[in-house]
């Protein structure tokens, strides 16, 4: 009996081998650490640090009734009313574009025209059907940081 390897058989075997390699790598993590998992970073500030991560903005940078987009962090911070700061994901829930601007009380995605309200990120105009997810921020004095 002669076994013929077809291109499909060879490709399938190669794909299975690659999948096994990926699973094996993801199971063991960093080699040389004895299999111990890393402890999560402390969420408590240490010796004089302000709570949260790196400062995103000063409170004066966020206009009342508007907001500011932080593309690198994929976050939009709004101030619907004086002193009331909110943060939401800057990734549009329609097709995952980064929102482009904040104006006239809405967070706007120019990819397909979706608009979200600055107060709660609910959909003001589609095609998006879901609000932007809320993000956590810490406002300390005049500093806004990711929490």
C-alpha positions, 0 to 999 in steps of 0.5 A: 500500500502506498501513502500519498501526501497531498498538499492539504495533508502536509499543510494540515500537519504543519498547522497542527504542529504550530498550534501545539507549539503555541499552546506549549509556550503559553502554558509554561510562561517565563522559563527559569522562574520555577513556574511561579506566577508573577505577583500583580503590581500593587495598586496602592501608591508608594511613598508620596506617589499620587494614586493611579498611573501616569497623569493623563491631563490637568483638570483644566485641560478638559472643557466643560461639556466636552472632553479630550481623547488620549489615543495612546491610552485609548481613553477619552475623558469628559467633563459633562458638568463643572467638576464632574470628570468621566472616562470611557474607552476611546474604541468605538463599539461599532467597528473598533475605530478610535474615536476622532473628536469631542464636540457639541456634547458628543464623542464622535467616531468619524469612521462610520458616524457614530456619536456617544454622549459625553455624560455617560457614553450612551449612543446618541447616533448610530450605527453603533448600538452599544455605549463606550465602556467606562474606564476608571480614573482618579482625580486628585487636586487638578490631576487626572490619572488612570486608576 
